[in-house]
Amino acid sequence: MEDRPYKIVATDENFVQAVVEASRERPVLVDFWAPWCGPCRTLMPMLERIADEYAGRFTLAKLNTDESPGIAGHFGIRSIPTAMLFRGGEVVDQFVGVQPETVIRDLLDRHLDARAQPEGSQDLRSHAEAQLERRDARAAAAAIAALAAAQPEHPALGSLRARLAFLEASVAEPDVMSLRARLERDAGDAATRHALAAHHALAGDYATAVSEWLELMRRDRRFGDDLARRSLLGAFDVLGEGDPLVLSTRRRMASLLH
C-alpha cells in the first residue's frame, strides 16, 4: 500500500492498537481481502482513491484474511471483500462485495466528522456525483464548477472533470451500435474511436476504453490536440494511481511516446 499515514496494513500484531484503539481518535475502515480474490483487486484501488480524496478523515486498513484468519473469524467474515468501519472502538457499519463509489462515500459520510472539510463541499461533490450518475451533463458541469469555486484544490475535481468529459463525448454520439459499425467500416476514424472509448469509460469498462485510446494514440497522436493522451490521463484520475490498469497503461503509453 502507498506510504500514507492514513493507509496502513493491519495484522494480528497491530490490529488492537492500529484499528480498535485508533478508531477512538479517527474512524478506521478495514478492508478484509485475500490475494486470490478477484473482486478484492477491484475494490482495493477504489478504497485507496477514496482515502486519498478524504485526505486523512479516516484511516484505511488492509487485512489479508489468509494471514490473519483468527481476526477474520472473530468478526464473522464469510465473504470477501468485506469492509468494516470502526469508530469509538467498535464496528459501526460495513458492506460486503464491490459497491459503487457513491454507496461507499454515503456510508463514510454518515460517520465522519463533517467539520473536517470546508462547509458545503461534500454536498457539492455529492451533487456532482449524482448528476454524473443521471447522465445530466449540463447539471454535472454546473455542480463541478460550483465545487471548484468553493474549493479549487478539492482532490475529487480531476476525477469529476474526467468523468464529465467522457459523459459529454457520449452525449454527443449516443448511438453505440452506430459507432461500432462506423469503426468497423473505417478503423482510422479517430472521432468515432474516441466517442466509443468514452462510452466504455462511462459504463465502467476502463480496460476497453484504455485500449481504444491507446490505439488512437498509435494511429493519430495529433487528433483533437492529443485528445487520446489527455483522455488516458483523465481515466487515471478516475481509477487512481494505484490501480493495476493505470500502471500497465503508463508503460504502454511510454512506449508509444518514445
C-alpha positions, 0 to 999 in steps of 0.5 A: 500500500502507498506510504500514507499515514492514513493507509496502513496494513493491519495484522494480528500484531497491530490490529488492537492498537492500529484499528480498535484503539485508533478508531477512538481518535479517527474512524478506521475502515478495514478492508478484509481481502485475500490475494486470490480474490478477484473482486478484492483487486477491484475494490482495493484501488477504489478504497485507496482513491477514496482515502486519498480524496478524504485526505486523512478523515479516516484511516484505511486498513488492509487485512489479508484474511489468509494471514490473519484468519483468527481476526477474520473469524472473530468478526464473522467474515464469510465473504470477501471483500468485506469492509468494516468501519470502526469508530469509538472502538467498535464496528459501526457499519460495513458492506460486503462485495464491490459497491459503487463509489457513491454507496461507499462515500454515503456510508463514510459520510454518515460517520465522519466528522463533517467539520473536517472539510470546508462547509458545503463541499461534500454536498457539492461533490455529492451533487456532482456525483449524482448528476454524473450518475443521471447522465445530466451533463449540463447539471454535472458541469454546473455542480463541478464548477460550483465545487471548484469555486468553493474549493479549487484544490478539492482532490475529487475535481480531476476525477469529476472533470474526467468523468464529465468529459467522457459523459459529454463525448457520449452525449454527443454520439449516443448511438453505440451500435452506430459507432461500432459499425462506423469503426468497423467500416473505417478503423482510422476514424479517430472521432468515432474511436474516441466517442466509443472509448468514452462510452466504455469509460462511462459504463465502467469498462476502463480496460476497453476504453484504455485500449481504444485510446491507446490505439488512437494514440498509435494511429493519430497522436495529433487528433483533437490536440492529443485528445487520446493522451489527455483522455488516458490521463483523465481515466487515471484520475478516475481509477487512481494511481494505484490501480493495476490498469493505470500502471500497465497503461503508463508503460504502454503509453511510454512506449508509444511516446518514445 
